[in-house]
Amino acid sequence: MAEDKKLVEAITSMDVDFAQWYTDVVKKAELIDYSSVKGCMIIKPAGYAIWENIQRQLDARFKETGVENVYMPMFIPESLLQKEKDHVEGFAPEVAWVTHGGLEPLQERLCVRPTSETLFCDFYKNIVQSYRDLPKVYNQWCSVVRWEKTTRPFLRSREFLWQEGHTAHATAEEAEERTIRMLNLYAQFCEEVLAMPVIKGRKTDKEKFAGAEATYTIEALMHDGKALQSGTSHNFGDGFAKAFGIQYAAKDNSLQYVHQTSWGMSTRLIGGIIMVHGDNSGLKLPPRIAPVQVMIIPIAQHKEGVLDKAAELKSILAGTKAFGEGVRVKLDDSEKTPGWKFSEQEMRGIPVRIEIGPKDIEAGRCVVVRRDTGEKLEVALTDIEAKIPELLAEIQKDMFERAKKHLEEHTCVATSFEEFNRNLDEKPGFIKAMWCGNQDCEDEIKEKTGATSRCMPFEQENVSDYCICCGKPAKKMVLWGRAY
Amino acid sequence: MAEDKKLVEAITSMDVDFAQWYTDVVKKAELIDYSSVKGCMIIKPAGYAIWENIQRQLDARFKETGVENVYMPMFIPESLLQKEKDHVEGFAPEVAWVTHGGLEPLQERLCVRPTSETLFCDFYKNIVQSYRDLPKVYNQWCSVVRWEKTTRPFLRSREFLWQEGHTAHATAEEAEERTIRMLNLYAQFCEEVLAMPVIKGRKTDKEKFAGAEATYTIEALMHDGKALQSGTSHNFGDGFAKAFGIQYAAKDNSLQYVHQTSWGMSTRLIGGIIMVHGDNSGLKLPPRIAPVQVMIIPIAQHKEGVLDKAAELKSILAGTKAFGEGVRVKLDDSEKTPGWKFSEQEMRGIPVRIEIGPKDIEAGRCVVVRRDTGEKLEVALTDIEAKIPELLAEIQKDMFERAKKHLEEHTCVATSFEEFNRNLDEKPGFIKAMWCGNQDCEDEIKEKTGATSRCMPFEQENVSDYCICCGKPAKKMVLWGRAY
């Protein structure tokens, strides 16, 4: 069995070096590969299949709220990018510039979209004339480019996949309603589908999106106590509309500016799944997002009847539903040893393993192993069709509960700067602390502790009366943390 | 009713100016919009929904043959693009070059992928070691960029959406088998789903893909008699493998080069659908690809009970299946006049319209109108659930038959250059004519007639013994035509 251990031994323990553990899992679970293009990753089949599941389920939720998909050009002319002042300042330093088309230099250089607000504004300016044309609730699935200096797979790469929703509304109220609605949709998706609990809140002015009036965020907590901004939803008010001249004739015939929003989630979520759920045996995928939910591994597969029975089991399960869809089941009948197959299935995070060998068949049962707990169950073959969907639902629920408990246990309150600092070092996680509302304090905290304001949670508490930094009267409770 | 006619009057008759008719339909059916980025289009909801249907159905067919999806970087370093000589010569003149990242010039410029053979080769070189790693059957859905001088929506634009499959195999036979298999899959998809008949064949050396050993194609015939190359599948032999050094250890431990293929279809297909099926009232979508299959239009909707009955009809149909999926049905209860709604539904190519008003309800029936023929049927409300799926299947079949008949009627044989020329002018379409195999003749025909060799059809006929151009003994029957 020496060979069987190799795969697990190939990854660093998460307690020894979390960053290295992450990189090892990403590689050994075959989610990505590095490419010849610095800072850009290749998303391999096991990684892309997770993204396909995210896309499909998120897209269905979008469409239920009236979202329509479109596709915009990937290039933005420099003059268009420059139309909204804050926006261009935020993005210009990190865009890739196209200067030549074929053998000729371009008259105006084009940037590869880092985000598409400017393109949508230019579009809306042309297609919105009357209140009858509103609202526009468009979204696109695409890749974007940001020329980052340091990169990490899924978390920060020069190109990544995402969706970006862009909407235009007649009133400020409608825009705010859409902004919050999408944030709630994101939070629900993360919690229900990715089993990843999040804190909803508003970003401080320092942390908000370039050009936004308000940015809302969902913040998740990784296993190492660092925060991951997992989705954002922005209300632009009429700022972009004024910069681009997007006006409509209202019912009373007056000319009004539209109010806009945008919201996005990306392949970064895959990094979140890894760091919230993974362990020293590798990836752990919540069943609702797992490309393969059940892996059947035959024992002594050369013996008569074993592969037949395993295949029969597979077809029974494929015809069964879990979470309203057919169970995603595979049979590993390759030449590898069962032990090697076990550790592969664990590394790849497949939620349930079924072991079936000659003795099991004789006894009319199989062994079912949960990836999340390692628990082994003996299940009668006649019960398997009913048991598996139930078990998948249970695993989904338990994984969420476990992550939720971790988040709660790693969230503490600080009422003094000392306490803040001590907490950060002793039990890394979220810290709830009061803030005066002054950016100087935010800057100072970041400089001295490395922690940033993650958000001003919607659920405010009055944990003390004074700003943790300057001691002046507090305005808001902020959730702080070191972040990816 | 003057207003009702406006939409139809807004498009040029196809008999007057086919190119203008196409542009008008594309705009008035709200498939695309032009953008501020020259040569790049915005795909609007009605257009993108067609692409989503293509993607979903094509992707399912891919996966049945063992295809796995991945995502590769959108940038190709210049040195990588240059590794295969023919390939770089074919693509370098039409790529967009990124020269700056953020504020700094790049050490090596990057092109935005025009196609990703080089990236996949670089990837396979790293992940293929042994025969056990083969085959690799990967695909990606993405956008690509080609810096075209003249562009047309869907048919030729600087950025377009497509899928590109890239495979690596142990043997030449396996690679050829995959190349043909994908071509057949493409042909079946076009005929079954898009109701678009195609001719399968092999490209001449002049027309093959840059770097390929053999290129296979499916060619469709548009309403104006021009050909549209609708999908291609390439066999690279071991040419790229040698250029990139992609070798594997065979069972006998010898080092062998892999054999590769690639194959792609794009948003160009949407242009094909428009030009094969459309008419002077606008778009005509085959039911299997139509984002909305049935539009219910209430008559006198302010009258009591009309909207309720229409909504009831909608929910009945949404719960019914056609082609194995829920019927895609909408109810237009907007404030517009019924006449205006009719012409909108026609312009947008929705296959079936249901009209229902107070008199219909009283009589327990509704009026069902086919978009493809204009035929009106009275259908009892109790029969509608059974009738609609049947009708959609019939429309799908009839649209294919009609397009097939058009293709056959516009395919003729020429045994002399004169006949060839006369046919091209009098009845534009495909011409079957013999060819000696010499590129000089191909060039001469193109120069003198504007027709190119579309393919050497798999179904060869001996229509004469001599080359249509030089009169020397013929080697192949070629399908010729003017093309998009």
Interface residues (C-beta under 8 A of the other chain):
Chain A: D33 S35 S36 V37 C40 M41 I42 I43 K44 P45 Y48 A49 W51 E52 E68 N69 V70 Y71 M72 P73 M74 F75 I76 P77 L80 A92 P93 E94 V95 A96 W97 V98 T99 H100 G101 G102 L103 L110 V112 L119 D122 F123 N126 I127 Y138 C142 S143 V145 W147 R158 E159 L161
Chain B: D33 S35 S36 V37 C40 M41 I42 I43 K44 P45 Y48 A49 W51 E52 E68 N69 V70 Y71 M72 P73 M74 F75 I76 P77 L80 A92 P93 E94 V95 A96 W97 V98 T99 H100 G101 G102 L103 L110 V112 L119 D122 F123 N126 I127 Y138 C142 S143 V145 W147 R158 E159 L161
